[in-house]
């Protein structure tokens, strides 16, 4: 049996996170949730993830700060930035700091899963 990829999904919107986690699990991935940036950092310190999906605007620590932390300490972890506050400066900063992708909310869940598949298979 093939090993499931480990996914960390981080967003302060609990209803969105619930929907995302169900779809990610349905796609065959193992998912761990975090509801703010500080909780995300605590999760990556305890467990290795193949991919993190990060919202930008969160309490305690924003998604770009979490991205920087992950890429500094766990550079093999891939990162997708998912945000309702998409603008060019955030996208440029996310890419400059190692994000594999930057996508707008609301996003099509099937497109997100397809993007995850592409990133994890590359």
VEXKOL-986009 format. One record per residue (C-alpha): residue number from 1; residue in one letter; x, y, z. Coordinates in Angstrom, 3 decimals. Example, Ala and Ser with C-alpha at 12.3 -4.5 7.8 and 13.67 -1.06 7.14 Angstrom:
2
<site><i>1</i><aa>A</aa><east>12.300</east><north>-4.500</north><up>7.800</up></site>
<site><i>2</i><aa>S</aa><east>13.670</east><north>-1.060</north><up>7.140</up></site>
***
This chain:
122
<site><i>1</i><aa>X</aa><east>0.000</east><north>0.000</north><up>0.000</up></site>
<site><i>2</i><aa>X</aa><east>1.321</east><north>3.420</north><up>-0.931</up></site>
<site><i>3</i><aa>X</aa><east>2.078</east><north>5.949</north><up>1.792</up></site>
<site><i>4</i><aa>X</aa><east>-0.375</east><north>8.831</north><up>2.038</up></site>
<site><i>5</i><aa>X</aa><east>0.999</east><north>12.295</north><up>1.626</up></site>
<site><i>6</i><aa>X</aa><east>0.764</east><north>14.356</north><up>4.806</up></site>
<site><i>7</i><aa>X</aa><east>-1.042</east><north>17.672</north><up>4.307</up></site>
<site><i>8</i><aa>X</aa><east>-1.269</east><north>20.578</north><up>6.751</up></site>
<site><i>9</i><aa>X</aa><east>-4.281</east><north>22.838</north><up>6.118</up></site>
<site><i>10</i><aa>X</aa><east>-4.290</east><north>26.180</north><up>7.941</up></site>
<site><i>11</i><aa>X</aa><east>-7.099</east><north>28.741</north><up>8.005</up></site>
<site><i>12</i><aa>X</aa><east>-8.917</east><north>30.699</north><up>10.700</up></site>
<site><i>13</i><aa>X</aa><east>-12.242</east><north>30.041</north><up>8.923</up></site>
<site><i>14</i><aa>X</aa><east>-13.370</east><north>26.794</north><up>10.589</up></site>
<site><i>15</i><aa>X</aa><east>-16.162</east><north>26.068</north><up>8.085</up></site>
<site><i>16</i><aa>X</aa><east>-13.799</east><north>26.437</north><up>5.112</up></site>
<site><i>17</i><aa>X</aa><east>-11.181</east><north>24.298</north><up>6.841</up></site>
<site><i>18</i><aa>X</aa><east>-13.789</east><north>21.593</north><up>7.501</up></site>
<site><i>19</i><aa>X</aa><east>-14.802</east><north>21.555</north><up>3.826</up></site>
<site><i>20</i><aa>X</aa><east>-11.178</east><north>21.521</north><up>2.648</up></site>
<site><i>21</i><aa>X</aa><east>-10.204</east><north>18.717</north><up>5.012</up></site>
<site><i>22</i><aa>X</aa><east>-13.075</east><north>16.498</north><up>3.812</up></site>
<site><i>23</i><aa>X</aa><east>-12.143</east><north>17.042</north><up>0.164</up></site>
<site><i>24</i><aa>X</aa><east>-8.419</east><north>16.508</north><up>0.813</up></site>
<site><i>25</i><aa>X</aa><east>-9.148</east><north>13.238</north><up>2.639</up></site>
<site><i>26</i><aa>X</aa><east>-11.536</east><north>12.168</north><up>-0.133</up></site>
<site><i>27</i><aa>X</aa><east>-8.639</east><north>12.669</north><up>-2.565</up></site>
<site><i>28</i><aa>X</aa><east>-6.618</east><north>10.146</north><up>-0.557</up></site>
<site><i>29</i><aa>X</aa><east>-4.399</east><north>12.424</north><up>1.510</up></site>
<site><i>30</i><aa>X</aa><east>-3.894</east><north>12.490</north><up>5.278</up></site>
<site><i>31</i><aa>X</aa><east>-4.735</east><north>15.944</north><up>6.628</up></site>
<site><i>32</i><aa>X</aa><east>-3.906</east><north>17.803</north><up>9.833</up></site>
<site><i>33</i><aa>X</aa><east>-5.654</east><north>21.077</north><up>10.645</up></site>
<site><i>34</i><aa>X</aa><east>-4.513</east><north>24.298</north><up>12.301</up></site>
<site><i>35</i><aa>X</aa><east>-6.657</east><north>27.378</north><up>12.932</up></site>
<site><i>36</i><aa>X</aa><east>-3.949</east><north>30.052</north><up>13.114</up></site>
<site><i>37</i><aa>X</aa><east>-0.312</east><north>30.577</north><up>12.218</up></site>
<site><i>38</i><aa>X</aa><east>1.095</east><north>29.811</north><up>15.659</up></site>
<site><i>39</i><aa>X</aa><east>-0.781</east><north>26.500</north><up>15.757</up></site>
<site><i>40</i><aa>X</aa><east>0.579</east><north>25.713</north><up>12.274</up></site>
<site><i>41</i><aa>X</aa><east>4.161</east><north>26.231</north><up>13.447</up></site>
<site><i>42</i><aa>X</aa><east>3.503</east><north>24.017</north><up>16.477</up></site>
<site><i>43</i><aa>X</aa><east>2.176</east><north>21.282</north><up>14.149</up></site>
<site><i>44</i><aa>X</aa><east>5.208</east><north>21.365</north><up>11.807</up></site>
<site><i>45</i><aa>X</aa><east>7.555</east><north>21.162</north><up>14.787</up></site>
<site><i>46</i><aa>X</aa><east>5.942</east><north>17.845</north><up>15.782</up></site>
<site><i>47</i><aa>X</aa><east>5.279</east><north>16.190</north><up>12.431</up></site>
<site><i>48</i><aa>X</aa><east>6.720</east><north>16.199</north><up>8.923</up></site>
<site><i>49</i><aa>X</aa><east>4.360</east><north>17.402</north><up>6.188</up></site>
<site><i>50</i><aa>X</aa><east>4.678</east><north>16.997</north><up>2.449</up></site>
<site><i>51</i><aa>X</aa><east>2.501</east><north>20.034</north><up>1.728</up></site>
<site><i>52</i><aa>X</aa><east>1.050</east><north>22.947</north><up>3.678</up></site>
<site><i>53</i><aa>X</aa><east>-1.949</east><north>24.995</north><up>2.518</up></site>
<site><i>54</i><aa>X</aa><east>-1.796</east><north>28.374</north><up>4.238</up></site>
<site><i>55</i><aa>X</aa><east>-4.239</east><north>31.253</north><up>4.449</up></site>
<site><i>56</i><aa>X</aa><east>-2.503</east><north>34.657</north><up>4.528</up></site>
<site><i>57</i><aa>X</aa><east>-4.699</east><north>36.607</north><up>6.965</up></site>
<site><i>58</i><aa>X</aa><east>-4.740</east><north>34.754</north><up>10.295</up></site>
<site><i>59</i><aa>X</aa><east>-4.418</east><north>35.668</north><up>13.962</up></site>
<site><i>60</i><aa>X</aa><east>-1.171</east><north>35.282</north><up>15.910</up></site>
<site><i>61</i><aa>X</aa><east>1.010</east><north>34.723</north><up>12.841</up></site>
<site><i>62</i><aa>X</aa><east>0.091</east><north>35.304</north><up>9.200</up></site>
<site><i>63</i><aa>X</aa><east>0.541</east><north>32.827</north><up>6.386</up></site>
<site><i>64</i><aa>X</aa><east>3.597</east><north>34.543</north><up>4.931</up></site>
<site><i>65</i><aa>X</aa><east>5.353</east><north>34.314</north><up>8.320</up></site>
<site><i>66</i><aa>X</aa><east>4.435</east><north>30.614</north><up>8.520</up></site>
<site><i>67</i><aa>X</aa><east>5.715</east><north>30.124</north><up>4.953</up></site>
<site><i>68</i><aa>X</aa><east>9.066</east><north>31.684</north><up>5.881</up></site>
<site><i>69</i><aa>X</aa><east>9.316</east><north>29.495</north><up>8.993</up></site>
<site><i>70</i><aa>X</aa><east>8.484</east><north>26.311</north><up>7.077</up></site>
<site><i>71</i><aa>X</aa><east>10.923</east><north>27.028</north><up>4.259</up></site>
<site><i>72</i><aa>X</aa><east>13.724</east><north>27.888</north><up>6.700</up></site>
<site><i>73</i><aa>X</aa><east>13.292</east><north>24.841</north><up>8.956</up></site>
<site><i>74</i><aa>X</aa><east>11.571</east><north>22.284</north><up>6.677</up></site>
<site><i>75</i><aa>X</aa><east>12.573</east><north>23.234</north><up>3.115</up></site>
<site><i>76</i><aa>X</aa><east>11.257</east><north>19.990</north><up>1.592</up></site>
<site><i>77</i><aa>X</aa><east>7.695</east><north>20.888</north><up>2.605</up></site>
<site><i>78</i><aa>X</aa><east>5.779</east><north>22.315</north><up>-0.349</up></site>
<site><i>79</i><aa>X</aa><east>3.476</east><north>25.293</north><up>0.276</up></site>
<site><i>80</i><aa>X</aa><east>0.324</east><north>26.594</north><up>-1.375</up></site>
<site><i>81</i><aa>X</aa><east>-0.897</east><north>30.026</north><up>-0.293</up></site>
<site><i>82</i><aa>X</aa><east>-4.700</east><north>30.260</north><up>-0.367</up></site>
<site><i>83</i><aa>X</aa><east>-6.196</east><north>33.676</north><up>0.300</up></site>
<site><i>84</i><aa>X</aa><east>-9.179</east><north>35.941</north><up>-0.109</up></site>
<site><i>85</i><aa>X</aa><east>-6.761</east><north>38.888</north><up>-0.008</up></site>
<site><i>86</i><aa>X</aa><east>-4.930</east><north>38.180</north><up>-3.239</up></site>
<site><i>87</i><aa>X</aa><east>-2.851</east><north>41.008</north><up>-4.566</up></site>
<site><i>88</i><aa>X</aa><east>0.307</east><north>41.201</north><up>-6.600</up></site>
<site><i>89</i><aa>X</aa><east>2.586</east><north>42.150</north><up>-3.687</up></site>
<site><i>90</i><aa>X</aa><east>1.426</east><north>39.156</north><up>-1.603</up></site>
<site><i>91</i><aa>X</aa><east>1.843</east><north>36.825</north><up>-4.573</up></site>
<site><i>92</i><aa>X</aa><east>5.350</east><north>38.131</north><up>-5.285</up></site>
<site><i>93</i><aa>X</aa><east>6.353</east><north>37.841</north><up>-1.624</up></site>
<site><i>94</i><aa>X</aa><east>4.929</east><north>34.312</north><up>-1.381</up></site>
<site><i>95</i><aa>X</aa><east>6.812</east><north>33.165</north><up>-4.492</up></site>
<site><i>96</i><aa>X</aa><east>10.016</east><north>34.912</north><up>-3.373</up></site>
<site><i>97</i><aa>X</aa><east>9.811</east><north>33.039</north><up>-0.071</up></site>
<site><i>98</i><aa>X</aa><east>9.373</east><north>29.639</north><up>-1.695</up></site>
<site><i>99</i><aa>X</aa><east>5.633</east><north>29.060</north><up>-2.145</up></site>
<site><i>100</i><aa>X</aa><east>4.903</east><north>26.664</north><up>-4.966</up></site>
<site><i>101</i><aa>X</aa><east>1.533</east><north>28.300</north><up>-5.726</up></site>
<site><i>102</i><aa>X</aa><east>-0.664</east><north>31.232</north><up>-4.768</up></site>
<site><i>103</i><aa>X</aa><east>-4.411</east><north>30.927</north><up>-5.368</up></site>
<site><i>104</i><aa>X</aa><east>-7.487</east><north>33.014</north><up>-4.624</up></site>
<site><i>105</i><aa>X</aa><east>-10.408</east><north>32.143</north><up>-2.380</up></site>
<site><i>106</i><aa>X</aa><east>-12.956</east><north>31.034</north><up>-3.067</up></site>
<site><i>107</i><aa>X</aa><east>-11.221</east><north>28.376</north><up>-5.079</up></site>
<site><i>108</i><aa>X</aa><east>-12.592</east><north>25.402</north><up>-6.929</up></site>
<site><i>109</i><aa>X</aa><east>-11.794</east><north>22.411</north><up>-4.696</up></site>
<site><i>110</i><aa>X</aa><east>-11.207</east><north>20.145</north><up>-7.694</up></site>
<site><i>111</i><aa>X</aa><east>-8.669</east><north>22.635</north><up>-9.053</up></site>
<site><i>112</i><aa>X</aa><east>-6.968</east><north>22.779</north><up>-5.641</up></site>
<site><i>113</i><aa>X</aa><east>-6.716</east><north>18.962</north><up>-5.512</up></site>
<site><i>114</i><aa>X</aa><east>-5.337</east><north>18.909</north><up>-9.073</up></site>
<site><i>115</i><aa>X</aa><east>-2.768</east><north>21.552</north><up>-8.086</up></site>
<site><i>116</i><aa>X</aa><east>-1.809</east><north>19.511</north><up>-4.993</up></site>
<site><i>117</i><aa>X</aa><east>-1.382</east><north>16.412</north><up>-7.168</up></site>
<site><i>118</i><aa>X</aa><east>0.885</east><north>18.293</north><up>-9.603</up></site>
<site><i>119</i><aa>X</aa><east>3.039</east><north>19.808</north><up>-6.842</up></site>
<site><i>120</i><aa>X</aa><east>3.409</east><north>16.554</north><up>-4.921</up></site>
<site><i>121</i><aa>X</aa><east>4.275</east><north>14.523</north><up>-8.015</up></site>
<site><i>122</i><aa>X</aa><east>6.961</east><north>16.936</north><up>-9.225</up></site>
***
